[in-house]
């Protein structure tokens, strides 16, 4: 359970935003079409529902969209890689706490993945949980 003193505060576009955890993610599938974007949308919605700040890069048929900067990756509590293929720029996440799973597993077992996110957050940087 996240403690109240762990809530973060940011100022964006004239508004203060409270969030519990900052999550970055990358989604990619073999065809780079529907499942890439379905997984990105599901990760964003679930994370926000739980009070997290979520930024997702999609690597689809149109190439990389919403590409994550190294500063954003380094500042995140956890990186989630939801992919059925090797992602481009995987080395960017070497010093991150990472949860890695297939798109099918993520879409079927979001609660299990969110539990893994909470667990890896407590681990040192460079830790990884894979499904």
PyMOL commands that set and color helices and strands:
alter all, ss='L'
color gray80, all
select helices_A, chain A and resi 4-6+34-49+70-75+90-93+103-108+110-121
alter helices_A, ss='H'
color red, helices_A
select strands_A, chain A and resi 8-12+15-19+22-28+53-60+63-65+78-83+98-101+128-130
alter strands_A, ss='S'
color yellow, strands_A
deselect
rebuild
show_as cartoon
